[in-house]
Amino acid sequence: AQSVSQHNHHVILSEAASLELGCNYSYGGTVNLFWYVQYPGQHLQLLLKYFSGDPLVKGIKGFEAEFIKSKFSFNLRKPSVQWSDTAEYFCAVTRANDYKLSFGAGTTVTVRA
Amino acid sequence: NAGVTQTPKFQVLKTGQSMTLQCAQDMNHNSMYWYRQDPGMGLRLIYYSASEGTTDKGEVPNGYNVSRLNKREFSLRLESAAPSQTSVYFCASSEKVRGEQFFGPGTRLTVL
């Protein structure tokens, strides 16, 4: 079974700071990659996804992620965070043509006003 | 469209009791999933149903059973609840392989 590692458990930032969350996976074949966000008290929502093509993917709310195949990484970035970005962020990976998503443990992001 | 709905939202059980968590989707998706979310462990797949009439085990199936009642509904049953099953349970659905999964609001279950 593949594993997904998120390097930071909890990140605390001030508004307007830049955010980067790390994600690495262990599977060596073709993968599909996702970042989900869970705002307090809400269910998971998709931020962005990568299937193929341009390795720099843009998602909602100003988030982007870069797939670096040689590093088995799919890091999430946002140049300037807002208080409303306070949430838990999950990286998820599935093999091409597989139904099953493997999730990382999640990173809690707290943005201070 | 309601998307993915789950009932109940909260439940408290005693050890040994049984219950069924209900999930329905109105997006005409083929695939449905049950996950549990525990602190520091992300989401772990319990069971999934690739299409109506099929179910398969995920990463942590022990202590659970599922039924894909029809294309819309996918239920999760705990036959004899244990404190280790205290968790938040999420149902999800996707249109097809590789597709984005859409999640329900979750059920917070406590087993005493």
Contacts between the chains, C-beta under 8 A, distances in Angstrom:
chain1	res1	chain2	res2	distance
A	1	B	59	7.0
A	4	B	42	7.6
A	6	B	42	7.9
A	9	B	40	7.3
A	32	B	98	5.5
A	34	B	100	7.4
A	36	B	103	7.9
A	42	B	105	7.5
A	43	B	90	6.8
A	43	B	103	4.6
A	43	B	104	6.1
A	43	B	105	4.7
A	43	B	106	5.8
A	44	B	43	7.7
A	44	B	90	7.0
A	44	B	92	7.9
A	44	B	103	4.2
A	45	B	103	7.6
A	46	B	100	5.3
A	46	B	101	7.9
A	49	B	100	6.2
A	51	B	98	6.4
A	90	B	42	5.9
A	90	B	43	7.0
A	92	B	43	7.9
A	94	B	98	7.3
A	96	B	98	6.5
A	97	B	97	5.3
A	97	B	98	6.6
A	98	B	97	7.2
A	99	B	31	5.6
A	99	B	33	7.6
A	99	B	48	5.7
A	99	B	50	5.4
A	99	B	94	7.5
A	99	B	97	6.0
A	100	B	45	5.6
A	100	B	48	6.5
A	100	B	58	6.4
A	101	B	33	7.8
A	101	B	43	7.7
A	101	B	45	7.0
A	101	B	101	6.2
A	102	B	45	7.8
A	102	B	59	7.9
A	103	B	35	7.9
A	103	B	42	3.8
A	103	B	43	4.3
A	103	B	44	7.3
A	104	B	42	5.3
A	105	B	40	5.5
A	105	B	41	5.8
A	105	B	42	4.6
A	106	B	40	7.8
A	106	B	42	5.2
